Amino acid sequence: MYQTIKYEVHDDHVATVTINRPDIMNTFNSQMVEEMAAVWEQIKLDDSVHAVVVRAADSRAFSTGKDVTEKDSIWREGVVWSQWDPGKKIGPKQNEMWKPVICAVHGLCCGGAYYWLNESDIVICSEDAEFFDPHVSFGMVSACEPIGLTRRIAYGEVMRMNLLGNDERMSSSTALRIGLVSEVLNSRAELWARARELAAKVASKPTLATQGTVKAVWQSLDYGLTAAMDRAMLYIQVNNLMDGQVDRSTAKKSKHEVR
């Protein structure tokens, strides 16, 4: 049982994780950080789940990051060597959960909310989505979230967002133009339905193939081109060795239909 998130598993092999603190802008606290780590582990071990949707409860915001009003253990003020990045538990990849993740963003999205976006494989949003990062406006260094974001969009776009702080908000149309999101939906209802639709399509593919693809491409971000390609070949070989355990009938049928 989770208190700060909702978790559902559907018949189409899709799981939905809902950030669920709508009364306080879906901000995260230490309890949510721990629950996110737990749900990623639960998803990783559940063979019936092939793809995941991350969304937020209906509110003005998808998330405005950390709940700064709550005293908790995320930051141990004054203990320099004991501070830790909550993103290590919030995102799927740092929890070594390789099932594809579709993130559906609505409303305000800022600060620590990027922990979810940065480690998702597909990000879509509704027309009312606004993206920004307020850290520097409050005299705070913005580092972990934008570093992760540079893996998704150009350095200049990241720095414009982070250095302008509260003085500028990126619209959904701009987010689409720069590649932060891949699709914009007219309403939240359409957004959430589309996220489920995309996840179901991904979940219908052989899960060893989709997980291997996610892991290979994500880990390549830490390597140069030659090392990344060499490592990728290992994943392809592992997948081929598992051929007898994979039902490829659907994939073969789809390939035949395309022809």
VOSE-863472 format. One line per field, with one value per residue: x, y, z of N, C-alpha, C in turn. Coordinates in Angstrom, 1 decimal. Layout:
n_east = X/...
n_north = Y/...
n_up = Z/...
ca_east = X/...
ca_north = Y/...
ca_up = Z/...
c_east = X/...
c_north = Y/...
c_up = Z/...
//
This chain:
n_east = 0.8/0.6/1.2/1.7/1.7/-0.1/-0.7/-1.3/-2.0/-2.7/-4.8/-3.5/-0.8/0.3/1.5/0.4/1.8/1.0/1.6/0.7/-0.1/-2.0/-3.0/-0.9/0.5/1.5/4.1/7.2/8.1/10.2/9.0/7.6/9.8/11.0/8.9/8.7/11.1/10.5/8.3/9.4/11.1/9.2/7.8/9.9/10.3/7.9/6.7/4.4/4.1/4.9/5.3/5.3/3.3/3.9/2.3/0.4/-1.7/-4.8/-4.3/-3.1/-0.6/1.8/4.1/5.8/8.3/10.5/8.9/9.2/8.3/8.3/10.0/12.4/14.3/15.6/17.4/20.2/20.7/23.7/25.3/27.6/28.8/26.9/24.7/22.4/21.3/17.9/17.0/18.2/16.5/14.0/13.8/13.4/15.7/18.0/17.3/17.7/15.6/14.3/12.2/10.1/9.2/6.5/5.9/3.5/2.8/1.2/0.0/1.9/5.4/8.3/11.6/12.4/10.7/11.8/13.2/11.6/11.0/13.5/14.4/12.5/11.3/9.6/8.1/5.2/2.8/0.1/-1.7/-1.7/0.6/3.5/6.9/9.7/12.4/12.9/15.1/17.5/16.3/15.7/18.2/19.5/21.7/21.2/21.5/21.6/19.1/19.2/21.5/20.8/18.8/20.3/20.8/18.5/17.7/19.1/22.1/22.0/19.2/18.6/20.1/19.0/16.5/17.2/18.8/17.2/15.2/12.4/11.6/10.8/8.7/8.5/6.5/4.1/4.2/6.7/8.3/7.7/8.9/11.6/12.1/11.8/9.3/7.4/4.9/1.9/-1.1/-4.6/-6.1/-6.2/-7.5/-7.3/-4.5/-3.9/-5.2/-3.9/-1.3/-1.7/-2.5/-0.1/1.6/0.4/0.8/3.6/3.9/2.9/4.9/7.6/8.9/11.5/13.0/12.2/13.1/15.8/16.5/16.0/17.8/20.3/20.5/20.1/22.4/24.4/24.7/26.7/29.0/31.7/31.3/32.4/32.8/30.2/28.8/30.1/29.3/26.5/26.3/26.6/24.3/22.5/23.3/22.7/20.0/19.4/20.3/18.3/16.2/14.6/13.0/11.4/8.4/7.9/6.0/4.1/5.6/6.8/4.5/3.7/5.8/5.6/3.1/3.7/5.2
n_north = -1.2/2.1/5.5/8.1/7.8/6.3/3.0/0.9/-2.1/-3.2/-5.1/-5.2/-5.5/-3.2/-0.9/1.7/4.4/6.8/10.0/11.3/13.7/15.9/18.1/19.6/20.4/18.1/17.6/16.1/14.2/12.8/10.4/9.8/9.6/7.2/5.5/5.6/4.3/1.8/1.0/0.9/-1.3/-3.2/-3.3/-4.1/-6.7/-7.9/-9.9/-9.7/-7.1/-5.0/-2.5/1.0/3.7/6.9/9.3/12.2/13.0/14.8/18.1/21.5/21.2/18.9/18.2/20.1/19.6/19.2/19.1/21.9/22.8/20.9/19.4/17.0/14.0/14.2/16.2/16.6/19.0/20.9/18.6/17.9/15.7/13.8/14.3/13.5/12.7/12.8/11.9/9.5/7.6/8.2/8.0/5.6/4.4/4.7/3.0/0.7/-0.3/-1.5/-1.6/-0.1/3.4/5.6/9.0/11.3/14.5/17.3/20.6/22.6/22.0/21.5/22.1/19.5/17.8/17.0/14.8/12.6/13.0/13.0/10.4/8.9/7.2/7.9/11.0/12.9/15.5/17.6/20.4/22.5/22.4/23.6/24.4/24.9/26.1/26.9/27.2/28.9/31.4/31.5/31.5/29.1/26.5/24.9/21.8/18.8/18.0/19.6/18.5/15.9/16.5/17.4/15.2/14.9/17.2/20.1/21.7/24.6/25.1/23.9/25.5/28.0/27.7/27.1/29.3/31.5/31.0/31.7/33.7/33.0/30.7/27.7/26.8/24.3/24.0/25.0/23.1/20.8/21.6/21.7/19.1/18.2/17.0/14.6/14.7/16.6/17.0/17.9/18.1/17.1/14.7/13.5/13.4/11.5/9.2/8.8/8.3/5.8/4.4/4.4/3.1/0.6/-0.3/-0.5/-2.4/-4.7/-5.7/-8.2/-8.5/-8.9/-7.9/-5.2/-4.3/-4.8/-3.1/-0.6/-0.6/-0.9/1.4/3.5/3.1/3.6/6.3/6.8/6.2/6.4/6.3/3.9/2.1/2.0/0.8/-1.7/-2.7/-2.8/-4.8/-7.0/-7.1/-7.6/-10.2/-11.6/-11.4/-12.9/-15.4/-16.0/-16.7/-19.0/-18.7/-16.6/-15.3/-14.6/-14.4/-12.4/-10.2/-11.2/-11.5/-8.8/-7.8/-9.2/-8.2/-5.5/-5.7
n_up = 0.0/-0.9/0.0/-1.1/-3.7/-6.5/-7.6/-10.3/-12.1/-15.3/-17.6/-20.0/-19.8/-18.9/-16.5/-14.3/-12.7/-10.5/-9.4/-6.4/-4.8/-4.9/-3.5/-2.8/-5.0/-6.2/-5.2/-4.1/-1.2/1.5/2.0/-0.4/-2.1/-1.1/-1.6/-4.4/-5.1/-4.2/-5.7/-8.3/-8.0/-7.5/-10.0/-11.6/-10.8/-11.5/-13.8/-15.4/-16.1/-18.7/-19.7/-18.6/-17.4/-16.3/-14.5/-13.2/-10.4/-10.9/-11.0/-10.5/-11.2/-12.7/-11.3/-8.9/-8.0/-5.2/-1.9/-0.3/2.1/3.9/6.5/6.2/5.4/3.0/2.4/4.4/6.2/6.8/7.1/5.3/3.9/3.9/2.4/-0.2/-3.5/-4.4/-6.8/-7.4/-6.4/-7.3/-10.2/-12.8/-14.2/-12.6/-10.7/-12.0/-13.5/-16.4/-18.0/-20.6/-20.2/-20.2/-20.0/-18.9/-19.0/-17.4/-16.9/-14.5/-14.5/-13.0/-11.5/-9.3/-10.6/-13.0/-12.6/-13.1/-15.9/-17.1/-17.0/-18.4/-21.3/-23.4/-23.6/-23.3/-23.5/-22.2/-23.7/-21.8/-20.4/-18.7/-18.6/-16.5/-14.4/-11.1/-9.4/-9.4/-9.1/-6.4/-5.3/-5.4/-6.4/-9.5/-10.6/-10.6/-11.9/-14.4/-15.6/-16.1/-17.9/-20.1/-21.6/-23.0/-24.4/-26.2/-25.0/-24.8/-24.7/-22.3/-20.5/-20.9/-19.7/-17.1/-16.2/-16.5/-14.7/-12.7/-14.4/-16.9/-18.7/-20.4/-23.1/-24.1/-26.8/-27.5/-26.1/-27.6/-30.0/-29.4/-28.7/-26.1/-25.5/-27.3/-28.3/-28.3/-26.6/-26.7/-24.3/-20.8/-20.3/-22.9/-23.0/-20.9/-21.9/-24.3/-23.4/-22.2/-24.4/-26.0/-24.3/-24.2/-26.8/-26.8/-24.8/-26.0/-27.5/-27.6/-24.4/-23.5/-25.6/-25.7/-23.2/-23.4/-25.4/-24.3/-22.1/-23.5/-25.1/-23.2/-21.4/-23.2/-23.2/-21.4/-22.6/-25.1/-28.7/-30.0/-27.8/-26.9/-29.0/-29.1/-26.7/-27.1/-29.0/-27.4/-26.0/-28.0/-28.8/-26.4/-26.4/-28.7/-27.9/-26.1/-27.7/-27.8/-25.6/-26.1/-27.3/-30.4/-32.3/-32.7/-33.4/-35.7/-37.3/-37.5/-39.0/-41.4/-42.2/-42.7/-45.0
ca_east = 0.0/1.4/0.5/2.0/1.5/-1.1/-0.1/-2.3/-1.6/-3.8/-4.8/-2.7/0.6/0.7/1.3/0.4/2.2/0.4/2.1/-0.6/-0.2/-2.6/-3.3/0.4/1.2/2.2/5.5/7.6/8.8/11.0/8.1/7.4/11.1/11.1/7.8/9.1/12.1/9.8/7.4/10.3/11.5/8.0/7.6/11.0/10.1/6.6/6.8/3.2/4.2/5.9/5.5/4.8/2.9/4.0/1.4/0.2/-3.1/-5.3/-4.0/-2.6/0.8/2.3/4.8/6.7/9.5/10.5/8.1/10.2/7.7/8.3/11.3/12.6/15.7/16.2/18.7/20.6/21.4/24.9/26.1/28.0/29.2/25.8/23.6/22.2/20.4/16.7/16.8/18.7/15.4/12.8/13.8/13.5/16.9/19.0/16.9/17.9/14.3/14.5/10.9/9.8/8.4/5.9/5.6/2.4/2.9/0.2/0.2/3.3/6.4/9.5/12.5/12.7/9.8/12.6/13.7/10.7/11.1/14.8/14.6/11.5/11.7/8.8/7.5/4.2/2.2/-1.1/-1.4/-1.5/1.9/4.5/8.2/10.6/13.2/13.0/16.2/18.4/15.5/15.8/19.6/19.9/22.3/20.4/22.6/21.3/18.1/19.6/22.5/20.0/18.1/21.1/20.7/17.3/17.6/20.4/22.6/21.5/17.8/18.6/20.7/18.1/15.5/17.8/19.4/16.1/14.5/11.0/11.2/10.3/8.1/8.5/5.2/4.1/4.6/8.2/8.8/7.6/9.8/13.0/12.3/11.5/8.2/7.2/3.5/1.1/-2.5/-5.4/-6.6/-5.6/-8.1/-6.7/-3.2/-3.8/-5.7/-2.8/-0.2/-2.1/-2.5/1.3/2.2/-0.1/1.5/4.9/3.8/2.5/6.1/8.3/9.4/13.0/13.5/12.0/13.9/17.2/16.7/16.0/19.1/21.4/20.5/20.4/23.7/25.3/25.0/27.9/30.2/32.0/30.6/32.9/32.5/28.7/28.5/30.6/28.4/25.2/26.3/26.5/22.8/21.9/23.7/22.0/18.6/19.4/20.5/17.1/15.2/13.7/12.1/10.7/7.3/8.1/5.0/3.4/6.6/6.9/3.3/3.7/6.8/5.0/2.0/4.3/5.6
ca_north = 0.0/3.4/6.7/9.3/7.5/5.2/2.0/0.0/-2.9/-3.4/-6.4/-5.1/-5.5/-1.8/-0.4/3.1/5.0/8.2/10.9/11.6/14.7/17.0/19.3/20.4/20.5/16.9/17.7/14.9/14.3/11.7/9.2/9.5/9.1/5.8/4.7/5.4/3.2/0.5/0.7/0.5/-2.7/-4.1/-3.4/-4.8/-8.1/-8.4/-10.3/-9.4/-5.7/-4.9/-1.0/1.8/5.1/7.8/10.5/12.8/13.3/16.0/19.2/22.6/20.8/17.6/18.3/21.3/19.1/18.8/19.8/22.7/23.2/19.8/18.9/15.5/13.5/14.2/17.0/16.7/20.3/21.0/17.4/18.0/14.4/12.9/14.7/12.6/13.1/12.0/11.4/8.2/6.7/8.6/7.6/4.1/3.9/4.6/1.8/-0.4/-0.8/-1.2/-1.6/1.2/4.3/6.8/10.0/12.1/15.8/18.3/21.8/23.1/21.0/22.3/21.6/18.1/17.0/16.5/13.4/11.7/13.2/12.7/8.9/8.3/6.9/8.7/12.1/13.6/16.5/18.3/21.8/23.4/22.1/24.7/23.9/25.9/25.6/28.1/27.1/30.1/32.5/31.4/31.5/27.7/25.9/23.9/21.0/17.4/17.9/20.0/17.6/14.8/17.0/17.6/13.9/14.9/18.4/20.8/22.4/25.9/25.1/23.6/26.6/29.1/27.4/27.1/30.6/32.5/30.7/32.0/34.7/32.5/29.4/27.1/26.4/23.0/24.1/25.1/21.8/20.0/22.0/21.4/17.7/17.7/16.1/14.1/14.9/17.5/16.6/19.1/18.1/16.1/13.4/13.0/13.0/10.2/8.1/8.6/7.6/4.4/3.8/4.2/2.1/-0.7/-0.7/-1.0/-3.6/-5.8/-6.3/-9.0/-7.6/-9.0/-7.1/-3.8/-4.0/-4.8/-1.9/0.5/-0.7/-0.7/2.8/4.3/2.9/4.1/7.7/6.9/5.7/6.9/5.6/2.6/1.3/1.8/-0.1/-3.0/-3.2/-3.0/-6.1/-8.0/-7.2/-8.3/-11.6/-12.1/-11.5/-14.0/-16.6/-16.2/-16.8/-20.1/-18.3/-15.4/-15.4/-13.6/-14.6/-11.1/-9.4/-11.7/-11.2/-7.4/-7.6/-9.7/-7.3/-4.3/-6.0
ca_up = 0.0/-1.0/0.5/-1.8/-5.2/-6.8/-8.5/-10.9/-13.2/-16.2/-18.3/-21.3/-19.4/-18.6/-15.1/-14.1/-11.5/-10.4/-8.4/-5.8/-3.7/-5.6/-2.7/-2.6/-6.3/-6.5/-4.8/-3.4/0.1/1.7/1.9/-1.9/-2.6/-0.8/-2.3/-5.8/-5.2/-3.9/-6.9/-9.4/-7.7/-7.7/-11.4/-12.1/-10.5/-12.0/-15.2/-16.1/-16.5/-19.8/-19.9/-17.5/-17.6/-15.1/-14.7/-11.9/-10.1/-11.5/-10.1/-11.3/-11.6/-12.8/-10.1/-8.8/-7.4/-3.7/-1.0/0.5/3.4/4.8/7.0/6.0/5.4/1.7/2.6/5.8/6.3/7.7/7.1/3.9/3.3/4.1/1.5/-1.4/-4.6/-4.4/-8.1/-7.4/-6.1/-8.0/-11.6/-13.1/-14.7/-11.5/-10.0/-12.9/-14.0/-17.8/-18.8/-21.1/-19.4/-20.9/-19.0/-19.3/-18.2/-17.5/-16.0/-14.2/-14.4/-12.7/-10.5/-9.2/-11.5/-14.1/-12.3/-13.9/-17.3/-17.6/-17.1/-19.2/-22.7/-24.2/-22.8/-24.0/-22.5/-22.7/-24.2/-20.7/-19.7/-18.7/-18.1/-16.0/-13.2/-10.3/-8.4/-9.3/-8.6/-5.0/-4.9/-5.3/-7.6/-10.2/-11.1/-10.9/-12.9/-15.8/-16.1/-16.7/-19.0/-21.3/-22.3/-23.8/-25.3/-26.4/-23.8/-24.8/-24.2/-20.8/-19.7/-20.9/-18.7/-15.7/-15.8/-16.4/-13.5/-12.7/-15.4/-18.2/-18.7/-21.7/-23.4/-24.7/-28.3/-27.5/-25.6/-28.8/-31.0/-29.0/-28.5/-24.8/-25.6/-28.7/-28.7/-27.4/-26.6/-26.4/-22.9/-19.9/-20.6/-24.1/-22.6/-20.2/-22.7/-25.3/-22.7/-22.0/-25.8/-26.4/-23.4/-24.6/-28.0/-26.5/-24.0/-26.9/-28.1/-26.7/-23.3/-23.5/-26.7/-25.4/-22.1/-23.8/-26.2/-23.3/-21.4/-24.4/-25.5/-22.0/-21.0/-24.2/-22.9/-20.5/-23.3/-26.4/-29.7/-30.2/-26.6/-26.8/-30.1/-28.7/-25.6/-27.7/-29.6/-26.3/-25.7/-29.2/-28.7/-25.3/-26.9/-29.7/-27.1/-25.4/-28.7/-27.5/-24.5/-26.5/-28.3/-31.5/-33.3/-32.9/-34.1/-37.1/-38.0/-37.9/-40.0/-42.6/-42.6/-43.3/-46.4
c_east = 0.9/0.5/0.6/1.9/0.4/-0.4/-1.2/-1.6/-2.8/-3.7/-3.9/-1.2/1.2/0.5/1.2/0.8/1.8/1.0/0.9/-0.5/-0.8/-2.8/-2.0/1.2/1.9/3.7/5.9/8.3/9.6/10.2/7.9/8.7/11.3/10.1/8.1/10.1/11.5/9.0/8.3/10.8/10.3/7.7/8.7/10.8/8.8/6.6/5.5/3.2/5.3/6.2/4.8/4.4/3.2/3.2/1.2/-1.3/-3.5/-5.1/-3.5/-1.2/1.0/3.1/5.7/8.0/9.4/9.6/9.0/9.6/7.9/9.8/11.4/14.0/16.3/17.5/19.0/21.4/22.6/25.8/26.5/28.2/28.0/24.6/23.6/21.2/19.1/16.4/17.3/17.6/14.2/12.7/14.0/14.9/18.0/18.6/17.0/16.6/14.3/13.3/10.6/8.9/7.9/5.5/4.6/2.4/1.8/0.6/1.7/4.2/7.7/10.3/12.7/11.7/10.6/13.2/12.9/10.9/12.4/15.0/13.4/11.9/10.9/8.1/6.5/3.5/0.9/-0.8/-1.2/-0.2/2.8/5.7/9.1/11.4/13.5/14.2/17.0/17.6/15.5/17.2/20.1/20.6/21.4/21.4/22.1/20.2/18.5/20.7/21.8/19.3/18.9/21.2/19.5/17.3/19.0/20.8/22.1/20.1/17.8/19.1/19.7/17.0/16.0/18.2/18.3/15.2/13.0/10.6/10.7/9.8/8.0/7.1/5.3/4.5/6.1/8.8/8.7/8.7/11.3/13.2/12.2/10.4/8.1/5.8/2.8/-0.4/-3.4/-5.9/-6.0/-6.2/-7.5/-5.2/-3.1/-4.2/-4.6/-1.6/-0.5/-2.0/-1.0/1.9/1.7/0.5/2.9/4.9/3.4/3.7/6.8/9.1/10.9/13.6/13.3/12.9/15.4/17.5/16.8/17.4/20.3/21.6/20.8/21.8/24.7/25.6/26.2/29.1/30.4/31.3/31.1/32.6/31.0/28.3/28.9/29.7/27.0/25.2/26.2/25.0/22.1/22.1/22.9/20.5/18.4/19.5/19.2/15.9/14.2/12.7/11.3/9.6/7.4/7.0/4.3/4.4/6.7/5.7/3.3/4.7/6.2/3.9/2.6/4.7/4.4
c_north = 1.2/4.5/7.9/9.0/6.4/4.3/1.0/-0.8/-3.3/-4.7/-6.4/-5.1/-4.2/-1.5/1.1/3.5/6.5/8.9/11.5/12.4/16.0/18.3/20.2/20.3/19.3/16.9/16.4/15.2/13.0/10.4/8.8/9.0/7.6/4.9/4.5/4.3/1.9/0.1/0.3/-0.9/-3.6/-4.3/-4.3/-6.3/-8.7/-8.7/-10.0/-7.9/-5.6/-3.4/-0.3/3.2/5.8/9.0/11.1/13.0/14.7/17.2/20.4/22.2/19.3/17.3/19.5/20.9/18.8/19.7/20.6/23.0/22.1/19.4/17.4/15.2/13.5/15.0/17.0/17.9/20.3/19.8/17.3/16.6/13.4/13.3/13.7/13.1/12.2/11.4/10.0/7.2/7.0/8.0/6.1/3.7/3.8/3.5/0.6/-1.2/-0.5/-1.4/-0.2/2.1/5.4/7.7/11.0/13.4/16.7/19.5/22.1/21.9/21.7/21.6/20.1/17.2/16.4/15.2/12.4/11.8/12.7/11.2/8.2/8.1/7.6/9.7/12.8/14.6/17.0/19.8/22.8/23.3/23.3/24.2/25.0/25.3/26.8/28.1/28.4/31.4/32.6/31.3/30.1/27.3/24.9/23.1/19.6/17.3/18.4/19.1/16.4/15.2/17.2/16.3/13.9/16.0/19.1/21.6/23.9/26.1/24.8/24.8/27.8/28.9/27.6/28.5/31.6/32.2/31.0/33.1/34.3/31.0/28.9/26.5/24.9/22.9/24.2/23.7/20.8/20.3/21.6/19.9/17.3/16.8/15.7/14.3/15.8/17.2/17.8/19.2/17.0/14.7/12.7/12.6/11.7/9.0/7.8/7.9/6.1/3.7/3.5/3.1/0.7/-1.2/-1.2/-2.3/-4.9/-6.4/-7.2/-8.2/-7.8/-8.0/-5.6/-3.4/-3.9/-3.5/-0.7/0.5/-0.4/0.8/3.7/4.3/3.5/5.6/7.9/6.6/6.5/5.9/4.2/1.7/1.0/0.8/-1.5/-3.6/-3.5/-4.4/-7.2/-8.2/-7.9/-9.8/-12.3/-12.4/-12.7/-15.4/-17.0/-16.5/-17.9/-19.7/-17.0/-15.7/-14.3/-13.7/-13.3/-10.3/-9.9/-11.4/-9.7/-7.1/-8.0/-8.7/-6.0/-4.5/-6.1
c_up = 0.0/-0.6/-0.4/-3.3/-5.3/-7.7/-9.0/-12.0/-14.0/-17.0/-19.5/-21.0/-19.1/-17.1/-15.1/-12.7/-11.5/-9.2/-7.7/-4.6/-4.3/-4.8/-2.5/-3.9/-6.7/-6.2/-4.1/-2.1/0.3/1.6/0.4/-2.5/-2.4/-1.5/-3.8/-6.0/-5.1/-5.1/-8.1/-9.2/-7.9/-9.2/-12.0/-11.9/-11.0/-13.5/-16.0/-16.6/-17.6/-20.1/-18.8/-18.0/-16.2/-15.4/-13.3/-11.7/-10.6/-10.6/-11.0/-11.8/-11.8/-11.5/-10.1/-8.0/-5.9/-2.9/0.0/1.9/4.4/5.2/6.9/5.8/4.0/1.7/4.1/6.0/7.3/7.7/5.6/3.2/3.4/3.2/0.3/-2.3/-4.6/-5.7/-8.2/-7.1/-6.9/-9.4/-11.8/-13.4/-13.6/-10.6/-10.8/-13.3/-15.5/-18.7/-19.3/-20.3/-20.3/-19.9/-19.6/-18.4/-18.5/-16.6/-15.7/-14.0/-14.2/-11.6/-10.5/-10.0/-12.7/-13.9/-13.0/-15.4/-17.8/-17.8/-17.8/-20.6/-23.7/-23.3/-23.7/-23.0/-23.1/-23.0/-23.0/-20.0/-19.8/-18.0/-17.7/-14.8/-12.3/-9.4/-8.3/-8.8/-7.1/-4.4/-4.7/-6.6/-8.2/-11.0/-11.5/-12.0/-14.3/-16.4/-16.8/-17.9/-20.3/-22.1/-23.2/-24.8/-25.3/-25.1/-23.7/-24.3/-22.7/-20.0/-19.8/-19.8/-17.3/-15.3/-15.7/-15.2/-13.7/-13.7/-16.7/-18.1/-20.2/-21.9/-24.0/-26.1/-28.4/-27.1/-26.8/-29.8/-30.7/-28.7/-27.0/-24.7/-27.1/-29.2/-27.7/-27.6/-26.2/-24.9/-22.1/-20.1/-21.8/-23.8/-21.9/-21.0/-23.7/-24.6/-22.5/-23.4/-26.2/-25.6/-23.8/-25.8/-27.7/-25.7/-24.8/-27.5/-27.1/-25.6/-23.2/-24.5/-26.3/-24.2/-22.5/-24.6/-25.3/-22.6/-22.3/-24.7/-24.3/-21.6/-21.9/-23.9/-22.0/-21.3/-24.5/-27.4/-29.9/-29.0/-26.5/-27.8/-29.7/-27.6/-26.2/-28.4/-28.6/-26.0/-26.8/-29.1/-27.5/-25.7/-27.9/-29.0/-26.4/-26.4/-28.4/-26.4/-24.8/-27.5/-29.3/-32.5/-33.7/-33.7/-35.5/-37.9/-38.5/-39.0/-41.4/-43.1/-43.2/-44.7/-47.3
//
